[in-house]
Amino acid sequence: MSTVRVFLLDDHEIVRRGIREMLSETGDVDVVGEASTAAEALRRIPATRPNVAVLDARLEDGNGIDVCRDLRSAHPDIGCLILTSYDDDDALFAAIMAGAAGYLLKQIKGTDLVGAIRTIAAGRSLLDPAVTQRVLTRLREGPAEDRKLAALGERERQILVLIAEGLTNRQIAGRIHLSEKTVKNYVSAILEKLELSSRTQAAVYATRIDK
């Protein structure tokens, strides 16, 4: 079996060290890089060319889910595994929408983590299809909308759904035949109307759209 190249993103050095030492004992998994912040990870990951990026969900300067979305947009060949201490349905939803191939709690056994990394490196997903379908159903058939959602126009709703599907501004522009700048303006307006600060928050908020 060829060596699986892994990048670790976690803001706790002791966690990174523990995972690195465990993976080094496998013989077929090699940690090619590490980072403690989202910004550092986005700079270093493309240069290290990992097969799998293991991303902490919560960081001091952001979160691994946003890193996942950016990576999957620019480097779709990199599989992303979200590793977190928090069992959070909204975060799971956002991870799926960001294109993550797996979402695991840090309480997982070491052997199971190694197996998960190998699975993702082979191009397969760890996400139960039933879970993915439930998330997509939640997106499209969510509860009745609230006041903020009611303020969105039809085009803004359309773009919000595409944001939740993990598309970049450029991809959204191509999908609905608008300029990338126009889409960027729409996204800014959506975030302002929903009183949100990030695309991940908008993706989670999209679950409330009553189609």
Stockholm file with secondary structure:
# STOCKHOLM 1.0

chainA/1-211         MSTVRVFLLDDHEIVRRGIREMLSETGDVDVVGEASTAAEALRRIPATRPNVAVLDARLEDGNGIDVCRDLRSAHPDIGCLILTSYDDDDALFAAIMAGAAGYLLKQIKGTDLVGAIRTIAAGRSLLDPAVTQRVLTRLREGPAEDRKLAALGERERQILVLIAEGLTNRQIAGRIHLSEKTVKNYVSAILEKLELSSRTQAAVYATRIDK
#=GR chainA/1-211 SS CCCEEEEEECSCHHHHHHHHHHHHTTSSEEEEEEESSHHHHHHHHHHHCCSEEEEESCBTTBCHHHHHHHHHHHCTTSEEEEEESCCCHHHHHHHHHHTCSEEEETTSCHHHHHHHHHHHHTTCCCSCHHHHHHHHHHHHBCSCCCHHHHTCCHHHHHHHHHHHTTCCHHHHHHHHTCCHHHHHHHHHHHHHHHTCCSHHHHHHHGGGCBC
#=GC SS_cons         CCCEEEEEECSCHHHHHHHHHHHHTTSSEEEEEEESSHHHHHHHHHHHCCSEEEEESCBTTBCHHHHHHHHHHHCTTSEEEEEESCCCHHHHHHHHHHTCSEEEETTSCHHHHHHHHHHHHTTCCCSCHHHHHHHHHHHHBCSCCCHHHHTCCHHHHHHHHHHHTTCCHHHHHHHHTCCHHHHHHHHHHHHHHHTCCSHHHHHHHGGGCBC
//
